[in-house]
Amino acid sequence: MLSYKDSTNKTYEVGFYARDAYDCLMLAREFNSYLHDNPGSVIRIQQKFFGN
């Protein structure tokens, strides 16, 4: 789960299946034009575990 704030200070969360935080950030930048142009807007990358 990646959280970021836009220019109006509104918080968004997006989820990606990624190996680590770096891959999550790279995927988010690839698929989200705001994050591509504003990578410093990311406030948190959190790993989620899914149980059986």
Distance bins in CASP14 RR format, pairs under 12 A and 6 or more apart:
PFRMAT RR
TARGET T0000
AUTHOR 0000-0000-0000
RMODE 2
METHOD distances of the structure
MODEL  1
1 11 0 0 0 0 0 1 0 0 0 0 0
1 12 0 0 0 0 0 1 0 0 0 0 0
1 13 1 0 1 0 0 0 0 0 0 0 0
1 14 1 0 0 1 0 0 0 0 0 0 0
1 15 1 0 1 0 0 0 0 0 0 0 0
1 16 0 0 0 0 1 0 0 0 0 0 0
1 17 0 0 0 0 0 1 0 0 0 0 0
1 18 0 0 0 0 0 1 0 0 0 0 0
1 21 0 0 0 0 0 1 0 0 0 0 0
1 24 0 0 0 0 1 0 0 0 0 0 0
1 25 0 0 0 0 0 1 0 0 0 0 0
1 28 0 0 0 0 0 1 0 0 0 0 0
1 42 0 0 0 0 0 1 0 0 0 0 0
1 43 0 0 0 0 0 1 0 0 0 0 0
1 44 1 0 0 1 0 0 0 0 0 0 0
1 45 1 0 0 1 0 0 0 0 0 0 0
1 46 1 0 1 0 0 0 0 0 0 0 0
1 47 1 0 0 1 0 0 0 0 0 0 0
1 48 1 0 1 0 0 0 0 0 0 0 0
1 49 0 0 0 0 0 1 0 0 0 0 0
2 11 0 0 0 0 0 1 0 0 0 0 0
2 12 0 0 0 0 1 0 0 0 0 0 0
2 13 1 0 0 1 0 0 0 0 0 0 0
2 14 1 0 1 0 0 0 0 0 0 0 0
2 15 1 0 0 1 0 0 0 0 0 0 0
2 16 1 0 0 1 0 0 0 0 0 0 0
2 17 0 0 0 0 0 1 0 0 0 0 0
2 18 0 0 0 0 1 0 0 0 0 0 0
2 21 0 0 0 0 1 0 0 0 0 0 0
2 22 0 0 0 0 0 1 0 0 0 0 0
2 23 0 0 0 0 0 1 0 0 0 0 0
2 24 1 0 1 0 0 0 0 0 0 0 0
2 25 1 0 0 1 0 0 0 0 0 0 0
2 26 0 0 0 0 0 1 0 0 0 0 0
2 27 0 0 0 0 1 0 0 0 0 0 0
2 28 1 0 1 0 0 0 0 0 0 0 0
2 29 0 0 0 0 1 0 0 0 0 0 0
2 31 0 0 0 0 0 1 0 0 0 0 0
2 32 0 0 0 0 1 0 0 0 0 0 0
2 34 0 0 0 0 0 1 0 0 0 0 0
2 35 1 0 0 1 0 0 0 0 0 0 0
2 39 0 0 0 0 0 1 0 0 0 0 0
2 40 0 0 0 0 0 1 0 0 0 0 0
2 41 0 0 0 0 0 1 0 0 0 0 0
2 42 1 0 0 1 0 0 0 0 0 0 0
2 43 0 0 0 0 1 0 0 0 0 0 0
2 44 1 0 0 1 0 0 0 0 0 0 0
2 45 1 0 1 0 0 0 0 0 0 0 0
2 46 1 0 0 1 0 0 0 0 0 0 0
2 47 0 0 0 0 0 1 0 0 0 0 0
2 48 0 0 0 0 0 1 0 0 0 0 0
3 10 0 0 0 0 0 1 0 0 0 0 0
3 11 1 0 0 1 0 0 0 0 0 0 0
3 12 1 0 0 1 0 0 0 0 0 0 0
3 13 1 0 1 0 0 0 0 0 0 0 0
3 14 0 0 0 0 1 0 0 0 0 0 0
3 15 0 0 0 0 1 0 0 0 0 0 0
3 24 0 0 0 0 0 1 0 0 0 0 0
3 25 0 0 0 0 0 1 0 0 0 0 0
3 28 0 0 0 0 0 1 0 0 0 0 0
3 35 0 0 0 0 0 1 0 0 0 0 0
3 41 0 0 0 0 1 0 0 0 0 0 0
3 42 1 0 0 1 0 0 0 0 0 0 0
3 43 1 0 1 0 0 0 0 0 0 0 0
3 44 1 0 1 0 0 0 0 0 0 0 0
3 45 1 0 0 1 0 0 0 0 0 0 0
3 46 1 0 0 1 0 0 0 0 0 0 0
4 10 0 0 0 0 1 0 0 0 0 0 0
4 11 1 0 0 1 0 0 0 0 0 0 0
4 12 1 0 1 0 0 0 0 0 0 0 0
4 13 0 0 0 0 1 0 0 0 0 0 0
4 14 1 0 0 1 0 0 0 0 0 0 0
4 15 0 0 0 0 0 1 0 0 0 0 0
4 24 0 0 0 0 0 1 0 0 0 0 0
4 25 0 0 0 0 1 0 0 0 0 0 0
4 28 1 0 0 1 0 0 0 0 0 0 0
4 29 0 0 0 0 0 1 0 0 0 0 0
4 32 0 0 0 0 1 0 0 0 0 0 0
4 34 1 0 0 1 0 0 0 0 0 0 0
4 35 1 0 0 1 0 0 0 0 0 0 0
4 36 0 0 0 0 0 1 0 0 0 0 0
4 37 0 0 0 0 0 1 0 0 0 0 0
4 38 1 0 0 1 0 0 0 0 0 0 0
4 39 0 0 0 0 1 0 0 0 0 0 0
4 40 0 0 0 0 1 0 0 0 0 0 0
4 41 1 0 1 0 0 0 0 0 0 0 0
4 42 1 0 1 0 0 0 0 0 0 0 0
4 43 1 0 1 0 0 0 0 0 0 0 0
4 44 0 0 0 0 1 0 0 0 0 0 0
4 45 0 0 0 0 1 0 0 0 0 0 0
5 11 1 0 1 0 0 0 0 0 0 0 0
5 12 1 0 0 1 0 0 0 0 0 0 0
5 13 0 0 0 0 0 1 0 0 0 0 0
5 34 0 0 0 0 0 1 0 0 0 0 0
5 35 0 0 0 0 0 1 0 0 0 0 0
5 38 0 0 0 0 1 0 0 0 0 0 0
5 40 0 0 0 0 1 0 0 0 0 0 0
5 41 1 0 1 0 0 0 0 0 0 0 0
5 42 0 0 0 0 1 0 0 0 0 0 0
5 43 1 0 1 0 0 0 0 0 0 0 0
5 44 0 0 0 0 0 1 0 0 0 0 0
6 12 1 0 0 1 0 0 0 0 0 0 0
6 32 0 0 0 0 0 1 0 0 0 0 0
6 33 0 0 0 0 0 1 0 0 0 0 0
6 34 1 0 0 1 0 0 0 0 0 0 0
6 35 0 0 0 0 1 0 0 0 0 0 0
6 37 0 0 0 0 0 1 0 0 0 0 0
6 38 0 0 0 0 1 0 0 0 0 0 0
6 40 0 0 0 0 0 1 0 0 0 0 0
6 41 1 0 0 1 0 0 0 0 0 0 0
6 42 0 0 0 0 0 1 0 0 0 0 0
6 43 0 0 0 0 0 1 0 0 0 0 0
7 34 0 0 0 0 1 0 0 0 0 0 0
7 37 0 0 0 0 0 1 0 0 0 0 0
7 38 1 0 0 1 0 0 0 0 0 0 0
7 40 0 0 0 0 0 1 0 0 0 0 0
7 41 0 0 0 0 1 0 0 0 0 0 0
8 34 0 0 0 0 0 1 0 0 0 0 0
8 41 0 0 0 0 0 1 0 0 0 0 0
9 41 0 0 0 0 0 1 0 0 0 0 0
9 43 0 0 0 0 0 1 0 0 0 0 0
10 34 0 0 0 0 0 1 0 0 0 0 0
10 41 0 0 0 0 0 1 0 0 0 0 0
10 43 0 0 0 0 0 1 0 0 0 0 0
11 41 0 0 0 0 1 0 0 0 0 0 0
11 42 0 0 0 0 0 1 0 0 0 0 0
11 43 1 0 0 1 0 0 0 0 0 0 0
11 44 0 0 0 0 1 0 0 0 0 0 0
12 28 0 0 0 0 0 1 0 0 0 0 0
12 32 0 0 0 0 1 0 0 0 0 0 0
12 34 0 0 0 0 1 0 0 0 0 0 0
12 35 0 0 0 0 1 0 0 0 0 0 0
12 38 0 0 0 0 0 1 0 0 0 0 0
12 41 0 0 0 0 1 0 0 0 0 0 0
12 42 0 0 0 0 0 1 0 0 0 0 0
12 43 0 0 0 0 1 0 0 0 0 0 0
12 44 0 0 0 0 0 1 0 0 0 0 0
13 24 0 0 0 0 0 1 0 0 0 0 0
13 28 0 0 0 0 0 1 0 0 0 0 0
13 32 0 0 0 0 0 1 0 0 0 0 0
13 42 0 0 0 0 0 1 0 0 0 0 0
13 43 0 0 0 0 1 0 0 0 0 0 0
13 44 0 0 0 0 1 0 0 0 0 0 0
13 45 0 0 0 0 0 1 0 0 0 0 0
13 46 0 0 0 0 1 0 0 0 0 0 0
13 48 0 0 0 0 0 1 0 0 0 0 0
14 24 0 0 0 0 1 0 0 0 0 0 0
14 25 0 0 0 0 0 1 0 0 0 0 0
14 27 0 0 0 0 1 0 0 0 0 0 0
14 28 1 0 0 1 0 0 0 0 0 0 0
14 29 0 0 0 0 0 1 0 0 0 0 0
14 30 0 0 0 0 0 1 0 0 0 0 0
14 31 0 0 0 0 1 0 0 0 0 0 0
14 32 1 0 0 1 0 0 0 0 0 0 0
14 34 0 0 0 0 0 1 0 0 0 0 0
14 35 0 0 0 0 1 0 0 0 0 0 0
14 41 0 0 0 0 0 1 0 0 0 0 0
14 42 0 0 0 0 0 1 0 0 0 0 0
14 44 0 0 0 0 0 1 0 0 0 0 0
14 45 0 0 0 0 0 1 0 0 0 0 0
14 46 0 0 0 0 0 1 0 0 0 0 0
15 23 0 0 0 0 0 1 0 0 0 0 0
15 24 1 0 0 1 0 0 0 0 0 0 0
15 25 0 0 0 0 0 1 0 0 0 0 0
15 27 0 0 0 0 1 0 0 0 0 0 0
15 28 0 0 0 0 1 0 0 0 0 0 0
15 31 0 0 0 0 0 1 0 0 0 0 0
15 32 0 0 0 0 0 1 0 0 0 0 0
15 35 0 0 0 0 0 1 0 0 0 0 0
15 44 0 0 0 0 0 1 0 0 0 0 0
15 45 0 0 0 0 1 0 0 0 0 0 0
15 46 0 0 0 0 1 0 0 0 0 0 0
15 47 0 0 0 0 0 1 0 0 0 0 0
15 48 0 0 0 0 1 0 0 0 0 0 0
16 22 0 0 0 0 0 1 0 0 0 0 0
16 23 1 0 0 1 0 0 0 0 0 0 0
16 24 1 0 1 0 0 0 0 0 0 0 0
16 25 0 0 0 0 1 0 0 0 0 0 0
16 26 0 0 0 0 1 0 0 0 0 0 0
16 27 1 0 1 0 0 0 0 0 0 0 0
16 28 1 0 0 1 0 0 0 0 0 0 0
16 29 0 0 0 0 0 1 0 0 0 0 0
16 30 0 0 0 0 1 0 0 0 0 0 0
16 31 1 0 0 1 0 0 0 0 0 0 0
16 32 0 0 0 0 1 0 0 0 0 0 0
16 35 0 0 0 0 0 1 0 0 0 0 0
16 45 0 0 0 0 1 0 0 0 0 0 0
16 46 0 0 0 0 0 1 0 0 0 0 0
16 47 0 0 0 0 0 1 0 0 0 0 0
16 48 0 0 0 0 0 1 0 0 0 0 0
17 23 0 0 0 0 1 0 0 0 0 0 0
17 24 0 0 0 0 1 0 0 0 0 0 0
17 27 0 0 0 0 1 0 0 0 0 0 0
17 28 0 0 0 0 0 1 0 0 0 0 0
17 47 0 0 0 0 0 1 0 0 0 0 0
17 48 0 0 0 0 1 0 0 0 0 0 0
17 50 0 0 0 0 0 1 0 0 0 0 0
18 24 1 1 0 0 0 0 0 0 0 0 0
18 25 0 0 0 0 1 0 0 0 0 0 0
18 26 0 0 0 0 1 0 0 0 0 0 0
18 27 1 0 1 0 0 0 0 0 0 0 0
18 28 0 0 0 0 1 0 0 0 0 0 0
18 29 0 0 0 0 0 1 0 0 0 0 0
18 30 0 0 0 0 0 1 0 0 0 0 0
18 31 0 0 0 0 0 1 0 0 0 0 0
18 45 0 0 0 0 1 0 0 0 0 0 0
18 46 0 0 0 0 0 1 0 0 0 0 0
18 47 0 0 0 0 1 0 0 0 0 0 0
18 48 0 0 0 0 0 1 0 0 0 0 0
19 25 0 0 0 0 0 1 0 0 0 0 0
19 26 0 0 0 0 0 1 0 0 0 0 0
19 27 0 0 0 0 0 1 0 0 0 0 0
19 47 0 0 0 0 0 1 0 0 0 0 0
20 26 0 0 0 0 1 0 0 0 0 0 0
20 27 0 0 0 0 0 1 0 0 0 0 0
20 45 0 0 0 0 1 0 0 0 0 0 0
20 47 0 0 0 0 1 0 0 0 0 0 0
21 27 0 0 0 0 0 1 0 0 0 0 0
21 28 0 0 0 0 0 1 0 0 0 0 0
21 42 0 0 0 0 1 0 0 0 0 0 0
21 44 0 0 0 0 1 0 0 0 0 0 0
21 45 1 0 1 0 0 0 0 0 0 0 0
21 46 0 0 0 0 1 0 0 0 0 0 0
21 47 1 0 0 1 0 0 0 0 0 0 0
22 28 0 0 0 0 0 1 0 0 0 0 0
22 29 0 0 0 0 0 1 0 0 0 0 0
22 39 0 0 0 0 0 1 0 0 0 0 0
22 42 0 0 0 0 0 1 0 0 0 0 0
22 45 0 0 0 0 1 0 0 0 0 0 0
23 29 0 0 0 0 0 1 0 0 0 0 0
23 30 0 0 0 0 0 1 0 0 0 0 0
23 45 0 0 0 0 1 0 0 0 0 0 0
23 47 0 0 0 0 0 1 0 0 0 0 0
24 30 0 0 0 0 0 1 0 0 0 0 0
24 31 0 0 0 0 0 1 0 0 0 0 0
24 32 0 0 0 0 0 1 0 0 0 0 0
24 35 0 0 0 0 0 1 0 0 0 0 0
24 42 0 0 0 0 1 0 0 0 0 0 0
24 44 0 0 0 0 0 1 0 0 0 0 0
24 45 1 0 1 0 0 0 0 0 0 0 0
24 46 0 0 0 0 1 0 0 0 0 0 0
24 47 0 0 0 0 1 0 0 0 0 0 0
24 48 0 0 0 0 0 1 0 0 0 0 0
25 31 0 0 0 0 0 1 0 0 0 0 0
25 32 0 0 0 0 0 1 0 0 0 0 0
25 35 0 0 0 0 1 0 0 0 0 0 0
25 36 0 0 0 0 0 1 0 0 0 0 0
25 39 1 0 0 1 0 0 0 0 0 0 0
25 40 0 0 0 0 1 0 0 0 0 0 0
25 41 0 0 0 0 0 1 0 0 0 0 0
25 42 1 0 0 1 0 0 0 0 0 0 0
25 43 0 0 0 0 0 1 0 0 0 0 0
25 44 0 0 0 0 0 1 0 0 0 0 0
25 45 1 0 0 1 0 0 0 0 0 0 0
26 32 0 0 0 0 0 1 0 0 0 0 0
26 35 0 0 0 0 1 0 0 0 0 0 0
26 36 0 0 0 0 0 1 0 0 0 0 0
26 39 0 0 0 0 1 0 0 0 0 0 0
26 42 0 0 0 0 0 1 0 0 0 0 0
26 45 0 0 0 0 0 1 0 0 0 0 0
27 35 0 0 0 0 1 0 0 0 0 0 0
27 36 0 0 0 0 0 1 0 0 0 0 0
27 45 0 0 0 0 0 1 0 0 0 0 0
28 34 0 0 0 0 1 0 0 0 0 0 0
28 35 1 0 1 0 0 0 0 0 0 0 0
28 36 0 0 0 0 1 0 0 0 0 0 0
28 38 0 0 0 0 0 1 0 0 0 0 0
28 39 0 0 0 0 1 0 0 0 0 0 0
28 40 0 0 0 0 0 1 0 0 0 0 0
28 41 0 0 0 0 0 1 0 0 0 0 0
28 42 1 0 0 1 0 0 0 0 0 0 0
28 44 0 0 0 0 0 1 0 0 0 0 0
28 45 0 0 0 0 1 0 0 0 0 0 0
29 35 1 0 1 0 0 0 0 0 0 0 0
29 36 1 0 1 0 0 0 0 0 0 0 0
29 37 0 0 0 0 1 0 0 0 0 0 0
29 38 0 0 0 0 1 0 0 0 0 0 0
29 39 1 0 0 1 0 0 0 0 0 0 0
29 40 0 0 0 0 0 1 0 0 0 0 0
29 41 0 0 0 0 0 1 0 0 0 0 0
29 42 0 0 0 0 1 0 0 0 0 0 0
30 36 1 0 0 1 0 0 0 0 0 0 0
30 39 0 0 0 0 0 1 0 0 0 0 0
32 38 0 0 0 0 1 0 0 0 0 0 0
32 39 0 0 0 0 0 1 0 0 0 0 0
32 41 0 0 0 0 0 1 0 0 0 0 0
32 42 0 0 0 0 0 1 0 0 0 0 0
33 39 0 0 0 0 0 1 0 0 0 0 0
33 41 0 0 0 0 0 1 0 0 0 0 0
34 40 0 0 0 0 0 1 0 0 0 0 0
34 41 1 0 0 1 0 0 0 0 0 0 0
34 42 0 0 0 0 0 1 0 0 0 0 0
35 41 1 0 0 1 0 0 0 0 0 0 0
35 42 1 0 0 1 0 0 0 0 0 0 0
35 43 0 0 0 0 0 1 0 0 0 0 0
35 45 0 0 0 0 0 1 0 0 0 0 0
36 42 0 0 0 0 0 1 0 0 0 0 0
39 45 0 0 0 0 0 1 0 0 0 0 0
END
